[in-house]
């Protein structure tokens, strides 16, 4: 059975960078490419981090029930297509989702055994520096992101793991350690343990 890893964070916390590092370290993981109505940023390419579609097409897909979760974030829609979970299960691969806090909340309600990981910057000051370094948003948007980050951080107890992203390499190693630990949790190993026990029965 595939394990679903939900990685979410306040905007600017370095979530996508850490997920990218995790996938390089553990290429056997499957990454869920989300759909969004926002335009590409910088060197983003369609099909890598996102599939870029119009709001009209997104809303049509919502009406057809194609998304496991979807949310509107800062005026743009984001969603996870159902087919990615089906494909991960078909291939027997663990699935990594890089999604916002709203989407994470929805998925934890529908996929009860999903593993949720919350990433945050070490301080408000560092988060603001990272947001400004991206040079993508005007000051009012940055201030709004910081206010929403405070609300999101206050709900950290809703997550299975919390990772403070102080340094990229060590944070990627921590993410990988979480994946490895979850794979050998007793509750996930029941099916593997039973046949071993059977060999001791006479």
Backbone torsions as a table, in degrees:
resi	resn	phi	psi	omega
1	UNK	NA	132.2	-179.3
2	UNK	-70.0	143.0	172.4
3	UNK	-96.0	135.7	177.7
4	UNK	-102.7	119.8	177.8
5	UNK	-105.0	117.7	178.9
6	UNK	-100.5	117.7	179.1
7	UNK	-112.4	119.9	178.6
8	UNK	-138.5	166.7	-173.3
9	UNK	-172.8	159.1	168.5
10	UNK	-61.9	148.8	178.9
11	UNK	-55.8	130.9	178.1
12	UNK	94.4	1.4	-177.2
13	UNK	-80.8	-9.5	179.2
14	UNK	95.4	16.5	-177.3
15	UNK	-55.3	-51.4	-176.0
16	UNK	-65.6	-36.0	177.2
17	UNK	-63.3	-43.8	-179.3
18	UNK	-68.2	-40.8	178.2
19	UNK	-63.4	-41.3	176.7
20	UNK	-59.7	-41.8	177.6
21	UNK	-65.2	-39.3	178.2
22	UNK	-61.9	-43.1	-178.0
23	UNK	-67.0	-31.9	175.5
24	UNK	-70.3	-37.4	-179.0
25	UNK	-74.2	-34.2	-177.4
26	UNK	-130.4	73.9	-174.4
27	UNK	-65.7	-10.3	178.0
28	UNK	-74.7	-12.8	176.7
29	UNK	-72.7	148.8	174.0
30	UNK	-100.2	135.7	179.4
31	UNK	-102.8	134.6	178.3
32	UNK	-87.8	114.6	177.1
33	UNK	-85.5	117.1	-176.8
34	UNK	-80.4	162.0	172.2
35	UNK	-99.3	143.8	177.6
36	UNK	-149.2	155.4	176.1
37	UNK	-96.9	-2.9	179.9
38	UNK	-80.7	153.9	178.5
39	UNK	-74.3	158.4	177.6
40	UNK	-61.5	148.2	175.9
41	UNK	-106.9	139.2	173.0
42	UNK	52.2	-119.6	-176.4
43	UNK	-98.9	16.3	-180.0
44	UNK	-60.4	138.7	178.7
45	UNK	-117.8	140.9	178.5
46	UNK	-58.4	135.3	178.1
47	UNK	92.2	-7.1	178.1
48	UNK	-93.6	-70.9	176.1
49	UNK	-92.9	-34.7	-176.2
50	UNK	-144.4	157.8	162.8
51	UNK	-101.3	124.4	-175.8
52	UNK	-96.3	119.5	-178.7
53	UNK	-134.5	166.2	179.7
54	UNK	-75.6	161.0	177.0
55	UNK	-60.9	-38.8	-179.9
56	UNK	-60.7	-46.6	179.7
57	UNK	-65.1	-39.4	179.3
58	UNK	-60.2	-48.2	-177.9
59	UNK	-63.9	-33.9	176.3
60	UNK	-65.3	-39.3	178.0
61	UNK	-67.1	-35.4	176.1
62	UNK	-62.1	-46.0	-179.5
63	UNK	-60.8	-32.3	179.4
64	UNK	-83.2	-0.7	178.4
65	UNK	71.2	31.8	-175.0
66	UNK	-80.9	-16.7	-173.8
67	UNK	-101.5	137.9	171.3
68	UNK	-68.7	-36.8	177.2
69	UNK	-154.1	154.2	172.6
70	UNK	-156.8	156.3	-178.8
71	UNK	-157.5	157.2	173.5
72	UNK	-102.5	124.7	-177.5
73	UNK	-128.6	117.5	179.7
74	UNK	50.7	43.9	173.3
75	UNK	86.0	0.0	179.9
76	UNK	-123.9	147.0	-179.6
77	UNK	-92.9	142.4	177.9
78	UNK	-134.4	143.1	179.4
79	UNK	-156.1	155.5	177.3
80	UNK	-107.5	121.7	-177.3
81	UNK	-75.6	141.4	-179.1
82	UNK	-60.6	-30.6	-173.3
83	UNK	-63.7	-26.5	-176.8
84	UNK	-68.6	-37.0	177.6
85	UNK	-68.9	-40.9	178.3
86	UNK	-62.5	-40.7	-179.7
87	UNK	-68.3	-40.7	177.9
88	UNK	-60.9	-42.8	179.1
89	UNK	-67.1	-37.9	179.1
90	UNK	-62.7	-40.6	-178.6
91	UNK	-85.9	-8.5	-178.4
92	UNK	70.0	31.6	-178.6
93	UNK	-107.2	150.3	172.8
94	UNK	-78.6	144.6	-171.5
95	UNK	-112.9	134.5	177.7
96	UNK	-112.1	126.6	177.7
97	UNK	-115.5	126.5	176.6
98	UNK	-103.5	95.4	-173.1
99	UNK	-136.2	165.8	-178.2
100	UNK	-77.0	173.4	-175.1
101	UNK	-63.5	-39.4	178.8
102	UNK	-61.5	-45.3	179.9
103	UNK	-64.0	-39.0	178.6
104	UNK	-60.7	-41.7	-179.8
105	UNK	-62.2	-42.9	179.0
106	UNK	-63.9	-44.1	-176.7
107	UNK	-67.3	-36.2	179.1
108	UNK	-65.0	-25.6	177.0
109	UNK	-76.3	-32.8	-176.0
110	UNK	-96.1	-27.0	177.3
111	UNK	-118.7	88.9	-168.2
112	UNK	-63.9	-31.3	-177.9
113	UNK	-94.5	10.8	176.3
114	UNK	-63.4	148.4	180.0
115	UNK	-101.0	119.6	-176.8
116	UNK	-104.3	134.9	-177.4
117	UNK	-128.4	124.5	-178.2
118	UNK	-106.8	126.2	-179.4
119	UNK	-110.2	136.5	177.0
120	UNK	-144.1	156.0	177.2
121	UNK	-75.4	158.2	-177.2
122	UNK	-65.4	-22.2	-178.3
123	UNK	-161.6	165.5	175.8
124	UNK	-60.4	-41.2	-178.0
125	UNK	-60.2	-45.5	-179.3
126	UNK	-67.8	-39.3	177.7
127	UNK	-61.7	-43.9	178.9
128	UNK	-62.4	-41.4	178.4
129	UNK	-61.0	-41.2	-179.9
130	UNK	-67.3	-40.1	178.6
131	UNK	-64.0	-41.9	-179.3
132	UNK	-70.9	-32.9	-179.7
133	UNK	-65.8	-25.7	179.0
134	UNK	-70.2	-23.6	179.4
135	UNK	53.5	40.5	-177.9
136	UNK	-110.7	-22.9	-171.6
137	UNK	-125.4	145.3	172.8
138	UNK	-72.0	166.1	-176.2
139	UNK	-53.4	-44.5	-178.9
140	UNK	-60.8	-36.4	179.4
141	UNK	-69.6	-40.0	177.8
142	UNK	-61.9	-44.1	178.8
143	UNK	-61.7	-39.1	178.4
144	UNK	-66.2	-40.6	178.5
145	UNK	-62.0	-39.3	179.9
146	UNK	-67.0	-39.7	177.4
147	UNK	-63.8	-43.1	-179.7
148	UNK	-68.7	-33.6	177.2
149	UNK	-59.8	-41.0	179.7
150	UNK	-60.8	-42.8	178.6
151	UNK	-65.1	-41.7	-179.2
152	UNK	-65.7	-41.1	-178.7
153	UNK	-64.8	-34.5	179.9
154	UNK	-62.9	-19.9	-179.5
155	UNK	-99.4	24.6	-175.8
156	UNK	-61.2	-24.7	-178.3
157	UNK	-66.8	-13.2	178.8
158	UNK	-75.0	-10.0	-176.5
159	UNK	-101.4	154.1	177.4
160	UNK	-75.2	-34.4	-178.9
161	UNK	-135.6	147.8	173.4
162	UNK	-125.7	127.4	-177.6
163	UNK	-122.3	118.5	176.6
164	UNK	-87.4	116.2	-174.8
165	UNK	-85.2	83.9	177.5
166	UNK	-86.5	-39.0	-176.7
167	UNK	-144.0	131.2	-168.9
168	UNK	-59.3	-51.0	-173.7
169	UNK	-60.6	-46.3	-179.3
170	UNK	-68.9	-32.5	178.3
171	UNK	-68.7	-38.1	175.6
172	UNK	-63.3	-42.3	177.8
173	UNK	-60.6	-38.6	178.7
174	UNK	-66.3	-42.2	176.3
175	UNK	-58.3	-45.7	179.6
176	UNK	-62.2	-38.5	179.0
177	UNK	-63.9	-37.8	177.1
178	UNK	-62.3	-45.9	178.9
179	UNK	-58.3	-47.9	-178.5
180	UNK	-63.9	-41.1	179.9
181	UNK	-64.1	-42.0	-179.1
182	UNK	-65.5	-30.9	-179.9
183	UNK	-67.9	-23.7	-178.2
184	UNK	-111.9	14.3	173.8
185	UNK	-60.4	141.2	-176.0
186	UNK	-53.3	-44.3	-176.5
187	UNK	-62.7	-26.8	178.9
188	UNK	-87.0	-15.4	-174.5
189	UNK	-98.9	2.6	-176.2
190	UNK	-54.1	-46.8	-176.9
191	UNK	-65.6	-31.2	179.0
192	UNK	-77.9	-30.1	-176.3
193	UNK	-76.0	-37.8	-175.3
194	UNK	-55.1	-49.1	179.8
195	UNK	-65.7	-28.2	176.4
196	UNK	-67.8	-45.3	177.3
197	UNK	-59.9	-36.7	-178.4
198	UNK	-61.9	-29.8	-180.0
199	UNK	-70.6	-14.2	178.8
200	UNK	-95.0	-6.9	-178.6
201	UNK	-86.7	139.5	-179.5
202	UNK	-119.0	NA	NA
